[in-house]
Amino acid sequence: MEQQSEQLSGVMPKDYTMFSDELLAELLRIFNNSALDEVGGNIVGRIYEYFLNKFAKNIAQDDGVFFTPKSLVKMIVNVLEPTQGVLLDPACGSGGMFVQTGDFVEHAGMQANSAMTFYGQEKVEYNAQLCLMNLAVHGLTGVVKSGDEANTFYHDAHNLAGEYD
């Protein structure tokens, strides 16, 4: 996946070898299924969101990190009605705002990657990696920075003050 997506370079976990060959083979069998193609839409993206939602409550309970429910993010996007420009999410977490904005733009009949430029910053590197994977499975591109340089209390990691829409 990293070879096919520059945005995922260095992001994907390298410890998949902890899983048995049988489990990995079963996962490949499940996802290499023509029935998934027949479902329509972005089924892999929806599966990814399901697991993010399912497990986020367990992960996001310390270090001041919390998971914003998809319904709340969708409501915020519907109020903002973004159709073009630069979107900065200064605490992007797993990237729900980008995905919902992408859906909104697509439903308006436009291509999200052409109409929008996505920038995010997230103090927790693991969450930023989840965000980049979330963008990728939804066909979106963006720049997400993490760590101390992306702690919004101290830094504007993208130097976008006054430049975002």
N, C-alpha and C positions, 0 to 999 in steps of 0.2 A: 504494500500500500504506500509506503514511503517513497518508493521509486516512481509511483504514478502521481504523487501529489507533493509538490515542493513544500506546501504548507504543513504537511505532516512529517517532514524530515526531522528526525530526532525526537519525535513526539510519541510514537507508538511504544508500548511496553516491550521490553526485551525478555521478560521472564515467562513467556508462554511455554517454555520448555518444562515448567513445573506441572503442566497438564499431561496426562497420559496420551499416547499416540491414538488410542481408541477414542478418547473424548474429542480430540482435535479432528479425527476422521469423521466422527458423528456430526460435529458442528459443520464441517464442510459439506457433508451429505445433506443436512437440513437446509443450509443456505444455497446449495446448488440444486434447487428444486423449481421446476417450471411453474408450479402452483403459485410461488411468490411473484412471478412475472405477471400472472393473470389477475392478481389482486388489484393492480393499478396503483398509481401514485408512488410515493416514496416509501415503500414498505420498510426498507432498512432504516431509514430515518425515523419512522414511527416506532420501530422496535427499539432503537437506541434511546429515544425519548422515554419509552415505557420503563426501560431499565434504569435510566437516570432518575426518574420520578420514584420508582420502587425503592431504590437504595439510597437516594439522597438524604432521606431523613436520618438514616443510620450514620452516614458519613459526616454530615454537616451539623455537628452538635458541639463543636469546640472551636477555639481560636476565633470566635466572632463570625463564623461562616454560617450562612443559612441558605436554604433552598427556597426560591420564590416559586409558588405553584404556577403551572402553565396557564391556568384560567386568569390569574391576576396579570401575568405578563401580556396575555392576549388582550385583556381589557385596556391596559396601558397603550399598547400598539394601536388599538382601535380608536382610542381617544386622540392620540397623536397624528394618526393617518399619514404615516410617512410614505412618500412616493418616489423621492429622489434625494440625492445628496450624500453627505457624510454623516454616518451614525457612530457616535462614540458611546460605549457603555463602560463607565469608569470602574465598575465592579461587576464584570461580566459573568463571573461564575462559570457555569457550564454552557453558556451561550444561548439561553432561551430567548432573550430579546432579539438576537440576530435571526433565529429561526422563525419566530413569529413575524418579524418585520419582512423577512423573505417571503413568507406565505402571503402576507398582506399585499406586497408589491406584485407577486405573481397573480393573485386574484384580481388585481386591478389591470391585468393584461400586459404587464411589463416583465422584463427579465431582471431579477433582483441584482445579479452581479453587474449588470450594465447600468442600472438606475441608482444603485447604492454602493457606497464604499464603507466597509465595516471595520471599525477599530475597537479593540477592547483592551482592558488591562485588569489584571486579577492578581492579588497579592499571593495567593496560594498556587504554586506551580502546577500541582496535580489538577486543580480545577481548570487552569488555563489549557492543559493538555486535553481534558474532557471537552472543553469548548472548541478547540481546533478540530477534534474528531467529530464533534457535533456539526460544525460547519461543513466538514468534508462529506459526511453521510447525507447531508441535505443539499449538496451541490453548491454550496456557498464558499466564497473566498473572503479572507479577512486577515488582519494583522492583530495578533494578540500578544501582549507582553506580560511577563509575570515576575514575581519576586520583589525585592526591595525597590527596584526602579518603577514598579507598577503599583506601589502602595499609594492610593489616591489621596491619602492624608498629607503626603509629602511631595509627590511628583506627578507631573503630567507627562506620562511616558511617551506620548506621541507628539508633544508640543502642538496641540490642536486648540489651545485657548482661543475662542472667538472664531474658529474655522469650521466647526461642526454645525450641522443643521438640527 
